[in-house]
Amino acid sequence: MQLSYVREGSGTPLVLIHGLGSAATAWRTITPALAKEFDVIAFDLPGHGQTKFRDNLPMDPHSLAALVVSNLDSLGITNFDLVGNSLGGWIALEIAATFPDRVNSVTALAPAGLWHHPFTEINKRTTLIHYLAVLTVPVQPILLKRTWSKGIAFGRTSPRWVSLPFEVCLDAARAMGRSRGYFPAWEATLNHRFESQVEPRIPVTVVFGDSDNTLPAATCQARDLAPAHSKWVIFKQTGHAPMWDEPSLVVDLIRATIK
């Protein structure tokens, strides 16, 4: 299956993988800076962004990891660095575990899959958020200009939601509202965690925000599930999308991990 993607810059290939209910547009806060040094490729996962959804397509993180690599093959890219957020972070770790000879480094921003106990059912709060996004797609440009509705949409995602740019919020709301792959991907993670092994020679940095309400430390940040050699970083006043709250720090951390 061919994935839609956005490509910018030149240099060493740097692959960006978004999270559940998101899209390649989630990376716009850091893509311009990264494109000055790297050949940046941001994919849309199946049923997200511009990539269509296909019934019966495996949506578990391991299968999506293989799908991303297959698309990189089509682009003639053999070796690359990886950055992933949330579900995309889990996928990035699976790629590193499955294709170690091709991965140069992994920067996982609030990666999913590191939960202390596997989820057995879809979170009701995120289900409500998804349905609200679906219902409000036509009026999102109007609603997100109002502080109260912006707070409802992003208050739990970012402690700095008030200062998030309008374009970032609109991109995220539209992506969520149009993500037909949302529930299939959610369901494919149930009863699973990231339990693969990543070779120590592959640098891995794991980043979480101290205000991550989506994957909180108490239930979703089991350090023993991350590669043993990982560098673990906590950003202050940061939520589930560090590239929104601390774009400059994230860019610097990606550079450091690659080097």
Secondary structure, DSSP 8 states (H G I E B T S, - for coil): ----EEEE--SEEEEEE--TT--GGGGTTTHHHHTTTEEEEEE--TTSTTS---TT---SHHHHHHHHHHHHHHTT--SEEEEEETHHHHHHHHHHHH-TTTEEEEEEES-TT--SS--SS--HHHHHHHHHHHHHGGGHHHHTTSHHHHHHHHTTT-TTGGGS-HHHHHHHHHHHHT-TTHHHHHHHHTT--------TTS-EEEEEETT-SSS-HHHH--GGGS-TT-EEEEETT--S-HHHH-HHHHHHHHHHHH-
